[in-house]
Amino acid sequence: MEPPFAISAEAERYIRERLDHEPPQGMEPSLNRASRLEVRDKRGILTQRSEREHYFLGYRPPDRHTEFVHCDIFGRSVAFHPRVLESLTGKCLTIGYTDQIEGVERMGEILIAVPRDEATQET
């Protein structure tokens, strides 16, 4: 099945980098939705944070995706929970950035969904 959403050139690069290697044995890729993100380094210091809805690629065994819909994303079958697919329908996946954290110079890239007309204005 073709995905019911668009993917910006920046998001394509991001997704291809992650799908470029084979999934762990016995696993398949899925695109998931999250409402927040926190990343800490080995010392427990916060290095990334996002307080907005975003999407990420993960891997799980196919039997955990029995209710999921599979879409072809750049030649790979990617599993989507129906609610995730619904949240993306008619939108464009693009790149956003994590929140600015005092003392941390770099913000991380995250996948976000924007209305297609907003994505068109960005290019």
Buried (B, 14 or more C-beta within 10 A) or exposed (E): EEBBBBBBEBBBEBBBEEBEEEBEEEBBBBBBBBEEBEEEEEEEEEBBBBEEBBBEBBEBEBEEBEEBBBBEBEEBEBBBBEEBBEBBEEBBBBBBEBBEBEEBEEBBBBBBBBEEEEBEEEE
